[in-house]
């Protein structure tokens, strides 16, 4: 099963990182009808063909998702959207 695994460091702290992920979750619910719920510091999400989580800590955010066969063709587009939202809410990725 195709998957997505993206990790991004940030300097927001845990409380602000939670708030940023809450905004992302609200958009996911409104735009795609995705079911979301917090499990400690991980926002779990699921929708037909996609399930995963967004784990937050005081220093990083980690997005993991498993894509069903029908959704797997959209993997590059989904990854681009994730990177765009991480840039928007957590700042651009730092280059080494």
N, C-alpha and C positions, 0 to 999 in steps of 0.2 A: 504494500500500500504506500503510495507516495506521501511524503511528509515535508513539513516546513519546520525549520529550527533556526531562529534568529535571536541573537543576544545583543543588547545595546547597553553600554554604561551610561550613567546620568549623574547629575549632581543635585537632583531635586530633594532628596531625602525621602523617607518611606511614606509619610503622610501625603506629600504632594504627588508622589508617584502613584499612590492609590487613587487620588482624585483624578489624575490624568487618565488612568486606565478606566475609571468609572465613566469618563466622557467618551472614551472609545467604545465602551460597552453599550452606552446609550445609543450611539450612532449605529452600532451593529444591530441592535434590537429594532430601531426605527427603519433602517434601510433594508435589512435582510431578514428580519423576523427571527434572529438568532436567540436561542435561550441562553441566559447567562446566570451565574451564581458565584459568589465568593466562597472559597474553601481556604481558610487562613489567608495567606498572602498570594493566593493564586486565583485569578478569575477563570473559572471553567466556562467553556462555551460549546454549544452544539447546535447543529442544524443539519438538515438532510444532506449527507455527503461530506460533512466537515465536523470534526470535534477536536478540542484541544484546550490549551490554557495559556494565560499570560501571567507569569510569576513576576512579582515585584519585590525588590529589596531596597535598602537605602541607597544602593550604588548601581543597580542594574535592573533591566527588564528583560525577560526571556519569553519569547513567543514560540510555542510548539503547537503544531496542528497535524492531524492525519486527514488526508484527502481521499474520498471515495473515488471509484473509477470514473464516474461521470464528471466530477469536479477536477480530476487530476490534469486535464487538458488546460485548465485555467491557472495552473500553479505559477507560471511567471507573472501573470497579471496580479494574482493574489499577493505574491511576494513584493511586487512593486508597490501595491497599495499599503501593505504593512510598513515598508520602509518609509513611505511618504507620511504615514500617521505617526511613526516613531520620530521622524524629523520634526513634525509639527508640535508634538506634545513633549518630547524629551530633548530636542535639539539635534542638530546634524551629527551623523556618526563621526567619531574621531578617527583620523587616519594615523597609522603608526609612524 
